[in-house]
């Protein structure tokens, strides 16, 4: 993972910091290292998936990860509130071109049990109306 990943949003507490560390470690081990045993360490059933491209349950992740070619997840910002962790990332290999994703993870007992995402095609800063980068 690369990028300037920030801490939790607001004052936070130890739980929010731990949850953020769990999410970053889980995503690195699963998606970068392709270590499917990370699912056993960091996720728990029932795993509820709200992404329109994926079904609920860990079997979906277990089947999808080995098929990802050229995948990279580069979190640039994180925030946490209560049992939720938010990441704002640049991702390659999820679609035909780079995408910007905001992921929301809900943890229970130190395990990821729920996920939402918002996916948008990446537009270089020079091509945005504001001239500002998306991530």
N, C-alpha and C positions, 0 to 999 in steps of 0.2 A: 504494500500500500504506500502511496505517496501523497503528498499534499500537506497543507497546514491544517491539521485536524484540531479544532478547538475543544474546550471542555464543555461542561454542562451549562445550559442556559440558566442564568439566575444564580442565587446562592447555593442551591442544591443541597444534598446531604450525601452521606457515605453510600447509601443505596444507589443513588443516581450515578455516582462515579463508578461504582462496581458494575452496574448494569451497562454503562457505556463501554467499559473495558471488556465485558463479556461479549457484547455485540461486535466490537471491533476484532477481537480475537476469534470469535466464531466465524465471522465472515472471511477473515484472512485464511484460517485453516481450511474451511470448506471450499471456498471459491478459488483461492490462489494456490493452495497446496493440494487441492483436490482430495483432501482427507475426509472420506465419508464417515469416519468414526467421530468426527466433530459433531455430527447430528446426535450421537448418543450422549455427548458431553454437554452440549449447549442448547439443544432444542428439546421439547417435550410434547407428547401427545396428550390431549388432542391439540393438534397444531392447526389453527384457523388461518386460512389464506384469503386475503381480500383482493389480491391482484387478479385482474380479469384473465390473465394468461396462464394461471396455475390453479390446480385443484388443491383443496385442503389436504393435510396429512403429510407426514415426512417421507412417504414413499415417492411423492412427486419430486421433492428435492433430490432424493437418492437417485432417481432415474435421470433427472435433468442435468446435474452437475457434470457427469462424464461426457455429455454431448456438447458442452460449451467449448468452442474452439476460439482461441485468441481472446479469451475473456479476461478483463481486468476491471477491478473495482477500486476506484481512487476516491476515498472519502475526503472531502475538503472541509466540511463543517459537521459538528455534532452538537446536539442539545439533548437534555433529558429533563423529564418532569414526572415525578412519581415513578410509576412502573413502565413509562414509555421512554424509548430512545429514538431520536430522529437523526438521520444522516442525510447529507446533501453531497452527492457524489457524481463524478464523471465515470462513465462505464463504457467499455469497449467490448464487443462480442455478444451483446444482448440483442442487438438489432443489426441491420445492414450497415449502419454508421454509428458513430459515437452518440450516446444519449446521456442526458442529465436525469438523475433519479433522486427523488426524496423518498427514503424508506422510513417507515414508522414501525418499530418493533415493540411489542408488549411482552414484558417478562413476568414470570410468576415463579417464585422460589429460585431465582437465579437462572432460569431457563427461558428461552424464547418460545412463546406459545401462540403468538398472533403477529400478523404482518400485513401492512398496507403499503402501497407505493404509488407514486405519481411519476410517469416516465414522459420525457419530452426530448425530441431530437435536439442534439447540440448544435448551436449556431455560434460560429466564431465571433468574438467581440467586434471585429471590423465590419461584420454584417448585421449587427443588431441596430435598432433604431437609436438606442442611447449610446452605443459605442462601449457599453459596459459588458464584461464577461458574464456568462450565465453561472459559472462556478468559480 
